[in-house]
């Protein structure tokens, strides 16, 4: 079995796939790649099943040595590796791929032909950073086995890649408590707080008037916009709690989940409320692009 040797791990590099589903009733959220679109694309480019485990680098990338000839793809944000992005690239035995600090969004994915062959926990190789389920962030000297998730030949470079410029528009559908909130609260500009993490993206800006009283705790999904008593919204992220008691005026649409994964502290965002029909159309377009790779 061939391996990848971690020379330098970067700021927070973890093994991620599309997450562990079916455990929410035990309080375990899916976790998985923060930018699932980039992970899926990287796997398809190198010829893997789209759920194969890859490396997720956050803000600053690492250095990785390959024991044997293989094919990799770097997708997501530009981490200055000096290799083509969104493209299958051949690497030679003994070659080291070095990634630096991000030059665009928050995360870059390194997918290797065959996937990362680590042990799965509860059906997933993803590291749940907040709890330690599935492992931990990488350290220098770690050896990562290359797996057997190959399903087809590597593909040509991706075309029509999403725009990874910082911040911007987040499209959202009305949430279950949308009618509790008056006015165009979503028209304001918000800044991503330094306190954000994989559990939630905390925003700072004009306070959203939150209704008084209390509501019953209920299940919460990825992308839900919660408004606590201080009026500063929180977008629930990939390691979000499975239930919550704050009202939710909106939910970021599935086609924009990748944008959440690329938000950095101090990025500025604003919302636009859209219909379910529009959200489904944009998701269908995104899936068509992905499967055209």
C-alpha positions as CSV (number, residue, x, y, z in Angstrom):
1,X,0.0,0.0,0.0
2,X,1.3,3.4,-0.9
3,X,1.2,6.4,1.4
4,X,1.3,10.2,1.7
5,X,3.8,11.5,4.3
6,X,2.8,14.7,6.0
7,X,5.9,16.9,6.0
8,X,4.1,20.0,7.3
9,X,0.4,19.9,8.3
10,X,-0.6,23.5,7.7
11,X,-2.9,25.4,10.0
12,X,-5.8,22.9,10.2
13,X,-5.7,20.1,7.7
14,X,-8.1,17.2,8.2
15,X,-9.3,14.2,6.3
16,X,-12.9,14.8,5.1
17,X,-15.4,13.1,2.9
18,X,-19.1,14.1,2.5
19,X,-19.9,13.3,6.2
20,X,-21.6,10.8,8.4
21,X,-25.4,10.8,8.0
22,X,-28.1,9.1,10.0
23,X,-26.8,10.0,13.5
24,X,-28.6,13.3,14.2
25,X,-30.9,11.6,16.7
26,X,-27.8,10.8,18.8
27,X,-26.7,14.5,18.6
28,X,-24.0,13.8,16.0
29,X,-24.1,16.2,13.0
30,X,-22.8,15.1,9.6
31,X,-19.6,17.1,9.6
32,X,-17.8,16.4,6.3
33,X,-16.2,18.8,3.8
34,X,-16.9,22.5,4.4
35,X,-17.0,23.0,0.6
36,X,-18.5,19.7,-0.6
37,X,-18.7,21.0,-4.1
38,X,-14.9,21.3,-4.3
39,X,-14.3,17.9,-2.7
40,X,-16.7,16.2,-5.1
41,X,-15.2,17.9,-8.1
42,X,-11.6,16.9,-7.0
43,X,-12.6,13.3,-6.6
44,X,-14.3,13.1,-10.0
45,X,-11.3,14.8,-11.7
46,X,-8.9,12.1,-10.4
47,X,-11.4,9.3,-11.2
48,X,-12.6,8.5,-7.6
49,X,-16.1,8.0,-6.3
50,X,-17.3,11.5,-5.3
51,X,-17.4,10.6,-1.6
52,X,-13.8,9.5,-1.4
53,X,-11.8,11.0,1.5
54,X,-9.6,13.9,0.7
55,X,-7.5,16.5,2.6
56,X,-9.2,19.7,3.6
57,X,-6.7,22.6,4.2
58,X,-7.9,25.7,6.0
59,X,-6.4,29.2,5.4
60,X,-2.8,27.8,5.2
61,X,-1.9,24.5,3.5
62,X,0.8,21.9,4.2
63,X,3.5,19.9,2.5
64,X,2.9,16.3,1.4
65,X,5.3,13.7,0.0
66,X,4.0,10.9,-2.2
67,X,5.6,7.5,-2.0
68,X,4.6,6.4,-5.5
69,X,3.5,7.9,-8.8
70,X,-0.1,9.0,-8.7
71,X,-2.7,11.6,-9.8
72,X,-4.0,14.4,-7.6
73,X,-6.3,17.4,-8.0
74,X,-6.3,20.7,-6.0
75,X,-9.8,22.3,-5.9
76,X,-11.4,25.1,-4.0
77,X,-9.3,28.1,-3.1
78,X,-5.9,28.9,-4.5
79,X,-3.3,28.0,-1.9
80,X,-0.3,28.9,-4.1
81,X,0.9,25.3,-4.7
82,X,2.2,26.2,-8.2
83,X,0.1,23.5,-9.8
84,X,-3.0,23.9,-12.0
85,X,-6.2,24.1,-10.0
86,X,-9.4,22.1,-10.8
87,X,-7.3,19.7,-12.9
88,X,-5.9,16.2,-12.7
89,X,-2.1,16.4,-12.2
90,X,0.4,13.6,-12.2
91,X,2.9,13.5,-9.3
92,X,6.0,11.3,-9.2
93,X,7.3,9.1,-6.4
94,X,9.2,11.2,-3.9
95,X,7.6,14.4,-5.1
96,X,6.5,16.9,-2.4
97,X,3.4,19.1,-3.0
98,X,3.7,22.3,-1.0
99,X,0.7,24.6,-0.4
100,X,1.0,28.0,1.1
101,X,-1.5,30.6,2.5
102,X,-4.8,31.1,0.8
103,X,-5.0,33.6,-2.0
104,X,-8.8,33.6,-2.3
105,X,-11.3,31.8,0.0
106,X,-10.8,29.7,3.1
107,X,-10.3,26.1,2.0
108,X,-8.4,24.0,-0.5
109,X,-8.9,20.3,-1.1
110,X,-6.2,17.8,-2.2
111,X,-7.8,14.7,-3.7
112,X,-5.6,11.7,-4.6
113,X,-6.5,8.9,-7.0
114,X,-7.8,6.1,-4.8
115,X,-8.7,8.5,-1.9
116,X,-7.3,8.6,1.6
117,X,-7.7,5.1,2.9
118,X,-8.2,5.8,6.6
119,X,-10.5,3.9,9.0
120,X,-14.2,5.0,8.9
121,X,-16.1,5.8,12.0
122,X,-19.9,5.6,11.9
123,X,-19.7,5.2,8.1
124,X,-17.4,8.2,7.4
125,X,-13.7,9.1,7.3
126,X,-14.5,12.7,8.2
127,X,-12.9,14.3,11.2
128,X,-15.4,16.1,13.4
129,X,-13.0,18.7,14.8
130,X,-15.2,19.9,17.7
131,X,-15.6,16.4,19.2
132,X,-12.7,14.4,17.8
133,X,-15.0,11.8,16.3
134,X,-13.1,10.3,13.3
135,X,-9.7,11.5,14.4
136,X,-7.8,14.7,14.6
137,X,-6.0,17.4,12.5
138,X,-2.9,16.2,10.8
139,X,0.6,16.4,12.4
140,X,4.0,16.3,10.9
141,X,5.1,12.7,10.3
142,X,1.7,11.3,9.8
143,X,1.4,8.6,7.1
144,X,-1.8,8.5,5.2
145,X,-2.6,5.3,3.2
146,X,-3.9,5.8,-0.3
147,X,-7.1,3.8,-0.8
148,X,-9.0,2.0,-3.6
149,X,-11.9,4.4,-4.4
150,X,-11.1,4.5,-8.1
151,X,-14.1,4.2,-10.4
152,X,-12.9,5.7,-13.7
153,X,-10.1,7.3,-15.5
154,X,-8.9,10.8,-14.6
155,X,-10.7,13.6,-16.5
156,X,-9.7,16.8,-18.3
157,X,-9.6,20.2,-16.5
158,X,-12.9,21.5,-15.2
159,X,-14.5,24.4,-17.1
160,X,-16.8,27.0,-15.7
161,X,-15.4,26.8,-12.2
162,X,-17.3,28.7,-9.5
163,X,-16.0,32.2,-8.7
164,X,-14.0,32.0,-5.5
165,X,-13.8,35.7,-4.8
166,X,-14.2,36.6,-1.1
167,X,-17.5,37.2,0.6
168,X,-20.5,38.4,-1.3
169,X,-24.1,37.2,-1.7
170,X,-25.7,34.4,0.2
171,X,-29.1,33.3,-1.2
172,X,-31.6,32.0,1.3
173,X,-35.1,30.7,1.5
174,X,-37.5,31.8,4.3
175,X,-37.0,29.9,7.6
176,X,-39.6,28.4,9.8
177,X,-39.9,31.5,11.9
178,X,-39.6,34.0,9.0
179,X,-42.9,35.7,9.8
180,X,-41.6,36.6,13.3
181,X,-39.2,39.1,11.7
182,X,-40.4,42.4,10.3
183,X,-38.6,44.5,7.6
184,X,-35.8,43.8,5.2
185,X,-33.3,42.5,7.8
186,X,-31.5,40.6,5.1
187,X,-30.5,43.8,3.2
188,X,-27.9,44.7,5.8
189,X,-24.2,43.9,5.4
190,X,-22.5,41.6,7.9
191,X,-18.9,40.7,8.6
192,X,-17.8,37.1,9.4
193,X,-16.5,37.1,13.0
194,X,-13.1,35.8,14.2
195,X,-15.2,33.6,16.6
196,X,-16.5,31.5,13.7
197,X,-15.6,27.8,13.3
198,X,-16.9,24.6,11.8
199,X,-19.9,24.7,14.1
200,X,-21.2,28.1,13.2
201,X,-20.4,31.2,11.2
202,X,-21.0,34.2,13.6
203,X,-21.8,37.4,11.8
204,X,-21.4,41.0,13.1
205,X,-23.5,43.9,11.9
206,X,-26.8,45.7,12.4
207,X,-28.7,43.8,15.1
208,X,-31.8,41.9,13.8
209,X,-34.7,42.7,16.1
210,X,-35.4,39.3,17.7
211,X,-39.0,38.5,19.0
212,X,-39.4,38.3,22.7
213,X,-40.3,35.1,24.6
214,X,-39.1,31.6,24.1
215,X,-39.6,28.9,21.5
216,X,-39.4,25.2,21.8
217,X,-36.1,23.5,20.9
218,X,-36.4,22.0,17.4
219,X,-34.2,20.2,14.9
220,X,-31.9,22.5,12.9
221,X,-30.3,22.0,9.4
222,X,-27.0,23.0,7.8
223,X,-27.2,26.6,6.6
224,X,-29.9,27.7,9.1
225,X,-29.7,31.4,10.0
226,X,-30.3,31.7,13.8
227,X,-30.9,34.9,15.6
228,X,-30.0,34.9,19.3
229,X,-31.2,37.6,21.8
230,X,-28.4,40.0,20.8
231,X,-29.6,40.1,17.2
232,X,-26.3,39.0,15.7
233,X,-27.0,36.1,13.3
234,X,-25.3,32.8,13.3
235,X,-25.2,30.5,10.2
236,X,-25.1,26.9,11.3
237,X,-22.1,25.2,9.6
238,X,-21.1,21.6,9.0
239,X,-20.5,20.6,12.7
240,X,-23.6,22.4,13.9
241,X,-25.6,21.2,16.9
242,X,-28.6,19.0,15.9
243,X,-31.2,21.0,17.8
244,X,-31.6,24.7,18.7
245,X,-34.0,27.1,20.4
246,X,-33.3,30.4,18.6
247,X,-35.7,31.5,15.9
248,X,-34.6,31.1,12.3
249,X,-35.7,33.7,9.7
250,X,-33.9,32.0,6.8
251,X,-31.8,29.1,5.5
252,X,-28.9,29.4,3.1
253,X,-29.8,27.4,-0.1
254,X,-27.9,24.2,-0.9
255,X,-26.4,25.6,-4.0
256,X,-24.6,28.2,-1.8
257,X,-23.3,25.8,0.8
258,X,-19.9,25.9,-0.9
259,X,-19.8,29.6,-0.4
260,X,-20.2,29.1,3.4
261,X,-17.2,26.8,3.3
262,X,-15.0,29.5,1.7
263,X,-15.9,32.4,4.1
264,X,-12.9,33.8,6.0
265,X,-12.9,36.0,9.1
266,X,-13.6,39.6,8.1
267,X,-15.3,38.7,4.9
268,X,-18.4,40.8,4.2
269,X,-21.7,39.1,3.3
270,X,-25.3,40.0,2.6
271,X,-28.4,37.9,2.0
272,X,-31.1,37.7,-0.7
273,X,-34.3,35.9,0.0
274,X,-35.3,33.6,-2.9
275,X,-38.1,31.0,-3.5
276,X,-37.8,27.2,-3.1
277,X,-38.3,26.9,-6.9
278,X,-35.3,29.2,-7.6
279,X,-33.2,27.3,-5.1
280,X,-34.0,24.0,-6.8
281,X,-33.2,25.3,-10.2
282,X,-29.8,26.6,-9.1
283,X,-29.0,23.3,-7.4
284,X,-30.0,21.4,-10.6
285,X,-27.6,23.6,-12.6
286,X,-24.8,23.0,-10.1
287,X,-25.3,19.3,-10.3
288,X,-25.3,19.3,-14.1
289,X,-22.0,21.2,-14.0
290,X,-20.5,18.7,-11.6
291,X,-21.5,15.6,-13.5
292,X,-20.2,17.1,-16.8
293,X,-16.6,16.9,-15.4
